[in-house]
Amino acid sequence: MSFTIPDVRNGKLVSDIGFKVKVTMDDILEILKVWRSSQRPFEASISQTSNLYTFIWKEMATSRHKITEELHSGSCVFASGSSREDVVPGMFLSPEEICWHDPTGCLDQIKEINPQCSLTEVTHCPLKKTLSNIYPGLRDFFIDGCGVHETPPLCSYLQILLQLSTVTLPSQAANAVFQVFLKWSDGLKSGLLSPEDIIYLKEHPKKFNCAVLPTEYDKWISSLHPSFGLVCWSDNLKLWKQFQHFSEVLLSFSFQIKPQYNYVEP
């Protein structure tokens, strides 16, 4: 959209010429359509898109249904890996491809270890970006208005762990993996994991290429695939020490965990 500031004091003349004197919600939605249909990667700054989303959020009070329908119709969230003011290439992502934050730290660790992996290159990971550090003041807009998940869906962590295992060593990722297992455990206890989810999380580790469990030998393994032999996750420190040097027995990594999860000796 182009703007001009003519030195015209006659309001009727401005109206007769056809100049817009106010940006409307329809204008903003049209701009968003043009932006997200542009040839990828689209170039913008986070500052620009923050202003756009702030305007939309304020207008939602009077036109919520129409705006929400438009936001849910396609990729509407611009994300890039640079500072707020720099105009840089990025991508418009759908709400299913992003979340507000990841409490396990997996997505942040992927970004830290492999920063050269740009948004345009990541196609096989279900979640490409967290938004809390990009748009810190727009949480309600993205979660309530756009339908973005506050945290990654529990089942999506399996694919996230697969992505993590391709960019880091088990010893570097062990604590993050443990946090994911805690999330799954909490989901099982609370009922957030449906029977279908449980079947999915049970069946996929049986596949050879689903290597998401770190071991003491700094090797990623698939915990339930028979080719890896006997896999143990010991909660007994004495027993763990006895089998530590047995090559036939794979021990899961000794996680750095909080005191309430420390090993208990008999």
C-alpha positions in Angstrom: 0.0 0.0 0.0 1.4 3.4 -1.0 0.9 6.6 1.0 1.1 10.2 0.2 0.8 13.4 2.3 -0.7 16.0 0.0 -0.9 19.6 1.3 -4.6 19.7 0.8 -6.9 21.4 3.5 -10.1 20.8 1.7 -11.6 17.6 3.0 -14.2 17.4 0.2 -11.4 17.6 -2.4 -9.5 14.8 -0.8 -12.7 12.7 -0.8 -13.5 13.5 -4.4 -10.0 12.6 -5.5 -10.4 9.2 -3.8 -7.6 9.4 -1.2 -7.9 7.1 1.8 -7.7 9.0 5.0 -7.8 6.0 7.3 -6.5 2.5 7.2 -9.3 0.0 7.7 -9.4 -3.6 8.8 -10.2 -4.6 5.3 -7.0 -2.8 4.1 -4.9 -4.7 6.7 -6.4 -8.1 5.8 -5.8 -7.4 2.1 -2.1 -6.5 2.9 -1.8 -9.7 4.8 -3.2 -11.7 1.9 -0.7 -10.1 -0.5 2.2 -10.6 1.9 1.6 -14.3 2.5 0.9 -15.0 -1.2 4.2 -13.4 -2.2 7.1 -15.5 -3.6 9.0 -17.1 -0.7 11.0 -16.1 1.2 9.1 -12.9 2.0 11.2 -10.0 3.4 10.0 -7.9 6.3 11.1 -6.9 9.8 9.6 -8.2 13.0 8.9 -4.6 14.0 6.7 -4.2 10.9 4.7 -7.4 11.4 4.4 -6.6 15.2 2.6 -3.4 14.3 0.4 -5.2 11.9 -0.6 -7.9 14.4 -1.2 -5.3 17.1 -3.6 -3.4 14.9 -5.5 -6.6 14.0 -5.7 -7.6 17.7 -7.2 -4.2 18.7 -9.8 -4.5 15.9 -10.8 -8.0 17.0 -13.0 -6.6 19.6 -15.6 -5.5 16.9 -14.9 -7.9 14.0 -13.6 -11.1 15.7 -15.4 -13.7 13.6 -14.4 -12.2 10.3 -10.8 -11.7 11.3 -10.4 -15.1 13.0 -11.8 -16.7 9.8 -9.2 -14.9 7.7 -6.3 -15.7 10.0 -7.3 -19.4 10.1 -7.5 -19.6 6.3 -3.8 -20.1 5.8 -0.3 -19.2 6.9 -0.5 -15.9 8.7 2.4 -15.7 11.1 5.7 -14.2 9.9 8.8 -15.6 11.4 12.5 -14.9 10.8 15.7 -15.4 12.7 17.0 -11.9 12.9 16.5 -8.7 15.1 13.3 -6.7 15.3 14.4 -3.8 13.0 16.2 -5.7 10.3 14.3 -6.3 7.0 15.2 -10.0 6.4 13.9 -13.0 4.6 11.4 -15.1 6.5 8.3 -17.3 6.1 4.6 -17.1 6.8 3.8 -20.2 8.9 0.4 -21.7 9.8 -0.7 -22.0 13.5 0.0 -25.8 13.2 3.7 -25.1 12.5 4.4 -22.9 15.5 3.8 -22.7 19.2 4.2 -20.0 21.8 7.0 -21.6 23.8 8.6 -25.0 24.4 9.1 -25.7 28.1 11.4 -28.7 27.4 13.9 -26.5 25.5 14.1 -28.9 22.6 13.2 -26.4 19.9 15.6 -23.8 21.4 18.4 -26.3 21.5 17.9 -27.3 17.8 18.1 -23.6 16.9 21.2 -23.0 19.1 23.1 -26.0 17.8 22.1 -25.6 14.2 21.5 -21.9 13.6 22.4 -22.2 9.9 19.3 -24.3 9.4 16.9 -21.7 8.1 13.1 -21.8 8.2 13.0 -22.4 4.5 15.1 -25.5 4.9 13.2 -27.2 7.7 10.3 -29.1 6.1 10.1 -32.4 8.0 9.8 -31.1 11.6 6.2 -30.5 12.7 7.0 -27.3 14.6 9.5 -24.8 13.1 9.4 -21.9 15.6 8.5 -20.6 19.0 7.0 -17.1 19.2 7.5 -15.9 22.8 10.9 -14.5 22.0 9.8 -12.9 18.7 6.5 -11.3 19.6 6.7 -11.1 23.5 3.7 -8.8 23.9 1.3 -10.6 21.6 0.7 -13.9 23.4 -3.1 -13.5 23.6 -3.3 -12.5 20.0 -1.5 -15.6 18.7 -3.1 -18.1 21.1 -6.6 -16.8 21.3 -6.8 -15.1 17.9 -4.7 -17.2 15.6 -5.2 -20.6 17.4 -1.5 -21.1 18.0 -0.7 -23.9 20.6 0.8 -22.5 23.8 3.2 -25.5 24.0 3.9 -28.2 21.5 1.2 -31.0 21.3 2.4 -34.0 23.2 2.6 -36.3 20.2 4.6 -33.8 18.2 7.5 -34.2 20.6 8.4 -37.5 18.9 9.2 -35.7 15.6 10.9 -32.9 17.5 13.2 -35.5 19.2 14.0 -37.0 15.8 15.0 -33.6 14.6 17.0 -33.0 17.7 18.8 -36.4 17.3 20.1 -35.3 13.8 21.8 -32.2 15.0 23.2 -33.0 18.4 24.9 -35.8 20.4 22.9 -37.8 23.0 25.1 -36.4 25.8 24.1 -32.9 24.8 20.4 -33.6 24.5 19.9 -36.0 27.4 18.3 -33.5 29.8 15.9 -32.1 27.1 14.9 -35.7 26.2 14.1 -36.4 29.9 11.9 -33.3 30.0 9.9 -34.7 27.1 9.5 -38.0 28.9 8.2 -36.1 32.0 5.7 -34.3 29.7 4.5 -37.6 28.4 4.3 -39.0 31.9 2.2 -36.0 33.1 0.0 -36.3 30.0 -0.6 -39.9 30.7 -1.6 -39.2 34.3 -3.8 -36.3 33.5 -5.6 -37.8 30.6 -4.2 -35.3 28.0 -2.9 -38.3 26.0 -5.8 -40.0 24.3 -5.8 -43.8 23.7 -4.8 -43.0 20.0 -1.9 -40.9 21.2 -0.7 -43.6 23.5 -0.8 -46.2 20.7 1.2 -43.7 18.5 3.9 -43.2 21.1 4.1 -46.9 21.8 4.3 -48.1 18.2 6.7 -45.6 16.7 9.7 -46.5 19.0 9.5 -50.0 17.6 10.7 -48.7 14.3 14.5 -48.8 13.6 14.7 -45.3 12.4 12.9 -43.8 15.4 16.1 -43.4 17.4 15.2 -40.8 20.1 16.6 -42.4 23.3 20.1 -41.3 24.3 22.4 -43.9 25.9 25.5 -43.8 28.1 27.5 -44.8 25.0 26.6 -41.5 23.3 24.5 -43.3 20.8 20.9 -42.7 19.8 18.7 -45.8 19.8 15.2 -46.8 19.2 14.1 -48.1 22.6 11.7 -50.8 21.5 13.4 -52.1 18.3 14.8 -55.6 18.9 18.1 -54.9 16.9 19.3 -52.7 19.7 19.2 -55.6 22.2 18.3 -55.1 25.9 17.7 -51.5 26.7 17.5 -50.5 30.4 16.4 -47.3 32.1 17.6 -48.1 35.7 16.3 -46.1 38.7 18.8 -48.0 40.9 22.3 -46.6 41.1 23.9 -49.9 42.3 22.3 -51.9 39.5 23.3 -49.2 36.9 26.9 -49.5 38.0 26.9 -53.3 37.7 25.8 -53.2 34.0 27.6 -50.0 33.0 30.4 -51.9 31.2 28.3 -54.6 29.5 28.2 -54.0 25.8 25.2 -56.3 25.4 23.1 -54.0 27.7 22.3 -50.5 26.6 21.7 -48.1 29.4 19.7 -45.0 28.9 21.6 -41.8 29.7 21.9 -40.7 33.3 19.9 -37.6 33.2 20.7 -34.4 35.1 17.5 -34.3 37.1 16.0 -32.4 40.0 16.4 -33.7 43.6 12.9 -35.2 43.8 13.9 -37.6 40.9 17.3 -38.7 42.3 18.1 -42.4 42.4 17.0 -44.3 45.5 19.3 -47.0 46.7 17.8 -50.0 48.5 
